[in-house]
Amino acid sequence: MNRKFIFCTAFSLAACLSVAQAAETITLDLSKPINPETFVFGTNDVWTETYNAEDYTYFEVQNFMFSHLPSMNSYGGTSWEGFTVARVASDTLNAFGCMAKGGVAGVGTPYLVGYYSEYYTWTNENGEPSSNLMLFNDGSTYEAVGMYVCNDAQTYHSIQNGDAIAKKFGQGDTLVLKIHALDENWEIDDSKQDVVVYLADYRSSNESEWKVNTQWEWVDLSVLGNVSGLAFTMASSDVSYDYMNTPAYFCLDKLTVREGAGEVVALSEVNTAALEICMRAGYIEVVNATAPIEIYTISGMHVLTTTAPTIYTTNWSKGVYIVKCNDRIQKIVL
């Protein structure tokens, strides 16, 4: 597993070889959040922090980190982008609803709702490839396995009936969700094939062959191989001034990845003094630095230069930062 930094990894000097371990499969379970510690739902069955633009630029569940309000602007609690959590037990017109009326586990169970913002994706100064990102909170790479996808209720009803902005779909129309592999720099890996999911497919001239998703559908992500994260984007045939008219919502659940099998490596090949970066509560710990540590915002603004192994972050703004040291670069998320 090649990384620009090793995240708090210790190598045993007593062993001559690192032994390959069986790969563990990790499936998203929304009952196991880390940050926040629990998802609190309002009377509308939507996470109460959906419009919180300060405390959660990402939320964490198990090993997964999902982008949430990366613009850090909810316009007074009226707008959001990225991901949130809902458990709406209805398929009526509702931006937070799911046509399956709940997660894969059943009616009224939690699921993720994604809102893809083309505006943020195309104009953000952070270099982020999408408003909708999934990263790993341990800095590792994982093998993509698959996930379940379902149409959001508002998106579905717009496709079926049209709305004040979007047209009712007809022959030739499509709505697709694209899943992209991210490399170690959290950029889209153009060497890998994207996974394309048709949430609505009206390309056929035969109306009986038109399809629109209404239930959880398993999506195989194995073609993406090992990834440092995923980016989600959407595209519709119904556009005005290059922007989608169709509501850009989608639902997902049970994202599944697999830990990469460990390679057998001679201990002599392992650098026991490798640079380490460890994210702690309120500070960054850097070990084995042989050069000054430089930190920048994702937009390139210099934050500090230091030789101290402990860098306190309690007063820093939430967001993505770049750490440079020993001719290496690593992104971190606060």
C-alpha positions as CSV (number, residue, x, y, z in Angstrom):
1,M,0.0,0.0,0.0
2,N,1.9,3.0,-1.2
3,R,1.1,6.3,0.5
4,K,3.0,9.6,0.6
5,F,2.8,9.4,4.4
6,I,2.4,6.4,6.7
7,F,-0.4,7.1,9.2
8,C,0.8,6.0,12.7
9,T,2.1,2.7,11.4
10,A,4.5,0.8,13.5
11,F,6.8,-2.0,12.2
12,S,7.9,-4.8,14.4
13,L,11.6,-5.1,14.7
14,A,11.2,-8.7,16.0
15,A,9.8,-9.9,12.7
16,C,11.8,-10.4,9.5
17,L,8.8,-10.3,7.3
18,S,5.4,-8.5,7.4
19,V,2.8,-11.3,7.0
20,A,0.0,-11.0,4.6
21,Q,-3.4,-10.8,6.3
22,A,-6.8,-11.7,5.1
23,A,-8.7,-8.8,3.6
24,E,-11.5,-7.5,5.7
25,T,-14.7,-6.2,4.1
26,I,-16.2,-3.0,5.5
27,T,-19.9,-2.1,4.8
28,L,-21.3,1.3,5.7
29,D,-23.5,1.0,8.8
30,L,-25.2,4.3,9.6
31,S,-25.8,3.2,13.2
32,K,-22.1,3.5,13.8
33,P,-21.1,7.1,13.4
34,I,-17.9,8.5,14.8
35,N,-18.4,12.2,14.2
36,P,-21.0,13.0,15.3
37,E,-21.3,10.3,17.9
38,T,-25.0,9.8,17.0
39,F,-27.3,11.0,14.2
40,V,-30.1,13.0,15.7
41,F,-33.2,13.2,13.5
42,G,-35.8,16.0,13.5
43,T,-39.5,15.6,13.1
44,N,-39.0,15.5,9.3
45,D,-36.7,12.4,9.8
46,V,-33.7,14.3,8.5
47,W,-30.4,14.7,10.4
48,T,-30.7,17.9,12.4
49,E,-27.2,19.1,11.4
50,T,-28.0,19.1,7.7
51,Y,-27.8,22.9,7.5
52,N,-24.9,23.3,10.1
53,A,-22.3,25.1,8.0
54,E,-19.6,25.3,10.6
55,D,-19.2,22.0,12.6
56,Y,-19.4,19.3,9.9
57,T,-17.7,19.8,6.6
58,Y,-17.4,16.0,6.7
59,F,-19.2,13.5,8.9
60,E,-17.6,10.1,9.7
61,V,-19.1,6.7,9.9
62,Q,-16.7,3.8,10.6
63,N,-13.8,4.3,8.2
64,F,-15.8,6.5,5.8
65,M,-15.8,10.3,5.6
66,F,-18.6,12.0,3.6
67,S,-18.4,15.6,2.5
68,H,-21.2,17.8,4.0
69,L,-21.7,21.5,3.1
70,P,-18.2,21.9,1.7
71,S,-19.1,25.5,0.7
72,M,-19.6,26.2,4.4
73,N,-22.6,28.3,3.5
74,S,-26.2,27.2,4.1
75,Y,-27.5,30.7,3.2
76,G,-29.3,31.0,6.5
77,G,-30.4,27.3,6.7
78,T,-31.9,27.2,3.3
79,S,-29.3,25.4,1.2
80,W,-26.9,22.5,1.5
81,E,-24.8,20.2,-0.7
82,G,-22.8,17.1,-0.3
83,F,-24.3,14.3,1.8
84,T,-26.7,14.1,4.7
85,V,-28.6,11.3,6.5
86,A,-32.4,10.7,6.4
87,R,-34.9,8.0,7.3
88,V,-38.0,9.2,5.6
89,A,-40.6,6.4,5.3
90,S,-42.4,7.9,2.3
91,D,-41.9,8.2,-1.4
92,T,-43.9,11.3,-1.8
93,L,-42.4,14.5,-3.2
94,N,-39.6,15.3,-0.7
95,A,-35.9,16.2,-1.4
96,F,-34.9,14.0,1.5
97,G,-37.1,11.1,0.6
98,C,-36.1,7.9,-1.1
99,M,-38.3,5.9,-3.5
100,A,-37.6,2.7,-1.4
101,K,-39.1,4.5,1.6
102,G,-36.0,3.8,3.7
103,G,-32.6,2.3,3.6
104,V,-31.7,-1.2,2.4
105,A,-32.6,-2.5,5.9
106,G,-36.3,-1.6,5.4
107,V,-38.9,1.1,5.6
108,G,-37.9,4.1,7.8
109,T,-34.3,3.0,8.3
110,P,-31.5,5.5,7.6
111,Y,-29.8,6.1,4.3
112,L,-27.6,8.7,2.7
113,V,-29.0,11.5,0.6
114,G,-26.6,13.2,-1.8
115,Y,-27.1,16.6,-3.4
116,Y,-24.6,17.2,-6.2
117,S,-23.9,20.9,-6.7
118,E,-22.5,21.6,-10.1
119,Y,-21.9,25.2,-9.1
120,Y,-19.7,24.3,-6.2
121,T,-17.9,21.6,-8.2
122,W,-17.1,23.9,-11.0
123,T,-16.3,27.1,-9.0
124,N,-14.7,26.0,-5.7
125,E,-11.2,27.2,-5.0
126,N,-10.3,24.2,-2.9
127,G,-9.5,22.0,-5.9
128,E,-12.2,19.5,-4.9
129,P,-13.4,17.4,-7.8
130,S,-17.0,17.3,-6.6
131,S,-19.3,18.6,-3.9
132,N,-19.9,14.9,-3.1
133,L,-16.8,13.1,-1.8
134,M,-16.2,10.0,0.2
135,L,-12.7,9.7,1.8
136,F,-11.2,7.3,4.3
137,N,-10.4,8.7,7.8
138,D,-7.4,6.4,8.4
139,G,-5.5,7.6,5.3
140,S,-5.5,4.1,3.7
141,T,-6.5,2.9,0.3
142,Y,-9.2,0.3,0.0
143,E,-10.5,-1.9,-2.8
144,A,-13.9,-0.7,-4.0
145,V,-16.6,-3.4,-3.9
146,G,-20.0,-1.9,-4.4
147,M,-23.0,0.0,-3.0
148,Y,-26.7,0.3,-3.3
149,V,-28.3,3.3,-5.1
150,C,-31.9,4.5,-5.3
151,N,-33.6,7.5,-6.7
152,D,-34.4,10.4,-4.4
153,A,-38.2,11.1,-4.2
154,Q,-38.0,14.7,-5.5
155,T,-35.8,13.6,-8.4
156,Y,-38.1,10.8,-9.3
157,H,-41.3,12.9,-9.3
158,S,-39.6,15.6,-11.4
159,I,-38.6,12.9,-14.0
160,Q,-42.1,11.6,-14.0
161,N,-44.1,14.9,-14.0
162,G,-41.7,17.8,-14.5
163,D,-41.6,20.8,-12.1
164,A,-41.2,24.5,-12.1
165,I,-37.7,24.2,-13.6
166,A,-37.3,20.7,-15.0
167,K,-39.2,19.1,-17.8
168,K,-41.0,15.8,-17.7
169,F,-38.7,13.2,-19.2
170,G,-39.4,11.9,-22.7
171,Q,-37.8,9.9,-25.4
172,G,-34.0,10.4,-25.4
173,D,-33.7,11.7,-21.8
174,T,-31.3,10.3,-19.2
175,L,-30.2,11.0,-15.7
176,V,-26.9,9.4,-14.6
177,L,-24.9,9.1,-11.5
178,K,-21.1,8.7,-12.0
179,I,-18.7,7.3,-9.5
180,H,-15.1,8.2,-9.9
181,A,-12.0,6.7,-8.2
182,L,-9.8,9.2,-6.3
183,D,-6.0,8.9,-6.2
184,E,-3.7,9.5,-3.2
185,N,-4.0,13.3,-3.9
186,W,-7.8,13.0,-3.7
187,E,-8.0,13.9,-7.4
188,I,-10.0,11.9,-9.9
189,D,-7.9,9.1,-11.3
190,D,-8.3,9.4,-15.0
191,S,-6.5,6.1,-15.6
192,K,-9.6,4.3,-14.2
193,Q,-13.0,3.8,-15.8
194,D,-15.9,5.6,-14.1
195,V,-18.9,3.6,-13.0
196,V,-22.1,5.0,-14.7
197,V,-25.5,4.3,-13.1
198,Y,-28.6,5.2,-15.1
199,L,-31.2,6.5,-12.6
200,A,-33.5,7.2,-15.6
201,D,-32.9,5.8,-19.1
202,Y,-35.4,6.9,-21.8
203,R,-33.0,6.5,-24.7
204,S,-35.0,3.8,-26.5
205,S,-37.5,4.7,-29.1
206,N,-39.8,2.1,-27.6
207,E,-41.5,3.6,-24.6
208,S,-42.0,0.2,-23.0
209,E,-38.2,0.0,-22.6
210,W,-37.9,3.3,-20.7
211,K,-36.6,2.7,-17.2
212,V,-36.5,4.8,-14.0
213,N,-35.1,3.5,-10.7
214,T,-37.6,3.1,-7.8
215,Q,-35.8,0.5,-5.6
216,W,-32.4,-0.2,-4.1
217,E,-30.1,-1.3,-6.9
218,W,-26.7,-2.9,-6.3
219,V,-23.9,-1.2,-8.2
220,D,-20.6,-3.1,-8.7
221,L,-17.6,-0.8,-8.1
222,S,-14.9,-3.5,-8.5
223,V,-13.7,-1.9,-11.8
224,L,-12.4,1.0,-9.8
225,G,-9.9,-1.2,-7.9
226,N,-7.9,0.3,-5.0
227,V,-9.0,3.9,-4.3
228,S,-8.2,6.6,-1.8
229,G,-11.8,7.8,-2.0
230,L,-14.7,8.3,-4.3
231,A,-16.2,11.3,-6.1
232,F,-19.9,11.4,-7.1
233,T,-21.2,13.5,-10.0
234,M,-24.5,13.6,-11.9
235,A,-25.5,14.5,-15.5
236,S,-28.9,15.0,-17.0
237,S,-30.1,15.5,-20.6
238,D,-32.3,18.4,-19.4
239,V,-30.0,21.4,-19.0
240,S,-30.1,25.1,-19.3
241,Y,-27.0,27.3,-19.6
242,D,-24.9,24.2,-19.0
243,Y,-26.5,23.4,-15.6
244,M,-28.9,20.6,-14.9
245,N,-32.6,21.3,-14.6
246,T,-33.4,17.9,-13.1
247,P,-33.0,17.9,-9.3
248,A,-29.5,16.6,-8.6
249,Y,-30.4,14.3,-5.6
250,F,-29.6,10.6,-5.1
251,C,-29.7,8.1,-2.3
252,L,-27.1,5.5,-1.4
253,D,-26.6,2.8,1.3
254,K,-24.3,0.0,2.3
255,L,-21.2,1.2,0.5
256,T,-18.7,-1.7,0.7
257,V,-14.9,-1.7,0.5
258,R,-12.3,-4.3,1.2
259,E,-8.9,-3.8,2.9
260,G,-6.0,-4.5,0.5
261,A,-4.2,-7.8,1.3
262,G,-0.9,-7.2,2.9
263,E,2.2,-7.8,0.8
264,V,5.1,-9.9,2.1
265,V,8.0,-7.4,2.4
266,A,11.4,-8.0,3.8
267,L,12.0,-5.9,6.9
268,S,15.2,-4.6,5.4
269,E,13.1,-2.9,2.7
270,V,11.0,-1.0,5.2
271,N,12.1,2.4,6.3
272,T,11.6,2.3,10.1
273,A,12.3,6.0,10.3
274,A,9.5,6.9,7.8
275,L,7.8,10.2,8.2
276,E,4.5,9.8,10.1
277,I,1.5,12.1,10.4
278,C,-1.1,11.3,13.0
279,M,-4.4,13.2,13.4
280,R,-5.3,13.7,17.0
281,A,-8.2,15.4,18.8
282,G,-7.2,19.1,18.5
283,Y,-3.7,18.7,17.0
284,I,-1.5,17.1,14.4
285,E,1.5,15.0,15.4
286,V,4.4,14.7,13.0
287,V,7.1,12.1,13.7
288,N,10.6,11.7,12.1
289,A,10.5,15.0,10.3
290,T,14.0,16.0,9.0
291,A,12.9,19.3,7.5
292,P,10.5,22.1,8.5
293,I,6.8,21.3,8.3
294,E,4.8,23.6,6.0
295,I,1.0,23.8,6.1
296,Y,-1.2,25.4,3.5
297,T,-4.9,25.7,2.9
298,I,-6.2,23.7,-0.1
299,S,-6.3,27.0,-2.1
300,G,-2.6,27.5,-1.5
301,M,-2.6,30.1,1.3
302,H,0.4,29.6,3.7
303,V,-0.7,28.8,7.2
304,L,2.5,28.1,9.1
305,T,6.0,26.7,9.0
306,T,7.3,24.9,12.0
307,T,9.8,22.3,13.3
308,A,7.6,21.4,16.3
309,P,6.3,17.8,16.2
310,T,2.9,18.9,17.7
311,I,0.7,21.4,15.7
312,Y,-2.4,22.5,17.5
313,T,-5.5,23.0,15.3
314,T,-8.2,23.8,17.8
315,N,-8.6,27.4,16.4
316,W,-8.3,26.5,12.7
317,S,-11.2,26.7,10.4
318,K,-12.8,23.4,9.2
319,G,-11.6,22.3,5.8
320,V,-8.8,20.6,3.8
321,Y,-5.2,21.5,4.4
322,I,-1.9,20.5,2.8
323,V,1.1,19.3,4.9
324,K,4.6,19.5,3.2
325,C,7.6,17.9,4.8
326,N,10.6,15.8,3.7
327,D,9.7,16.4,0.0
328,R,6.3,14.8,0.7
329,I,2.8,16.2,0.5
330,Q,-0.3,15.0,2.3
331,K,-3.9,16.4,2.5
332,I,-5.6,16.4,5.9
333,V,-9.2,17.2,6.8
334,L,-10.3,19.1,9.9
